[in-house]
Amino acid sequence: MEMKRFTARSKPEKCPRCGSARIARIQYGLPRFSPELRRDIEAGRAVLGGCMISGDDPSWVCRDCGTNVWMSNKGRRDDRQSREAPDENPDPILDPEEIDDEPEDGLEY
């Protein structure tokens, strides 16, 4: 059975499958447990998505039926930047195929 993939440019007001308004953002990684995040989790506005990030993870989940909703590619960068504080030391996710294992100085290690 093929699962339909739901996408949205911003947080949907209602679940595309069941129509519930109980939509939570998914917080990935090791979160900073600020009072705001704790309140959002307790109120059902946020859920923890774990630390294993694939690069193709849903952004929101319906709290009633569990349907996932992905951020549409168009506008994704702008929305992500607006809801996340800038990181002073960004740690980019690298594609293993793009990593050059050859030393730059020509020496063997």
N, C-alpha and C positions, 0 to 999 in steps of 0.2 A: 504494500500500500504506500503510495507516494504522499509525502507530507507537503502541504502548501507552505511556502516561505512567505511570511508577511514582512513587508518593509514600510518604513515611514520616514519622513524628513525630520520630524520631531516627535516627542512623546505623544502617542495616540491618546485621545480623550476616552476612547472605548476600545475594548478588545475586538479585533476583527473577526474572531470566531464566535464568542458567546455574548458580546455586547456589554460586558461588565465594565464599570468605570474604575475598578480596582487594579490599576496598572502601576507597577513598580519599576524603577530603574534598577539595572543590575550593576553592582559595584564590584569590579574585578581587582585582583592584586591584593596586596597587604594594605588595607585601608588605615588611615589615621582616624581613630575613633574619637572624633570631635563630638561635642554635645549635639550639634546639628545632625550628624550622621546617625547617632544613637536614636534621636527622636524620629528621624525618617524611617529607620528600621522598625522601631516599635510601632509606628503609625502605619506601616505597610507601604510606605512610599519608596522604599529601597530594600533590596535583598542582596546578600553577598553571593557573588558568582564564583568564588574560588580564585586560586592563584595560577592555574594552568590556562594561559591565554593563547588561543590559536590564531588570532588575527581575523577570524570570521565568527565572532561571538555575538549573540543577540544583545541588544541594548536595554530592552524592557521585557517584562514578563507579566502575564495576567495572573493576579493573585487568586482568581477563582478557578480557571480551567487549566492554567499552566502554559498557555500558548506563548511562544516566544515571538518577539518582533525585532527585526534587525534595522539598524539605521541605514537608510538608502544611501548609496554612494554619492549622490549629488548633495552637496552641502555638508557632508560628514565632517570634514576637517573644521569648518567654522563652528558647527554645533559643539563638537568635542572641545575645542579651545574655549568656548564661552562658558562651559560648565565645569571646567577643570582649571584649577589655579596653575599658572605657569611654573614649571619645574626649573630651578636654578641649574641643576645638573641633569639634563635629560639623558636617559639611557635608551637609545634607539634599539628597536627590535631588528636584528639583522637576519637576512635570509641566509641559511647555511651555504647556499650555492654561491653567494656573493663574497664569502670570506676567502681572502687570499692567504694561504698558509705559507707562502714563500717569504723568507726574511727580506726586507727591503735593502739591507746593506750587503747582500750577497754572501754573508757568512753562514755557515752551517751551525746549527745549535745542537 
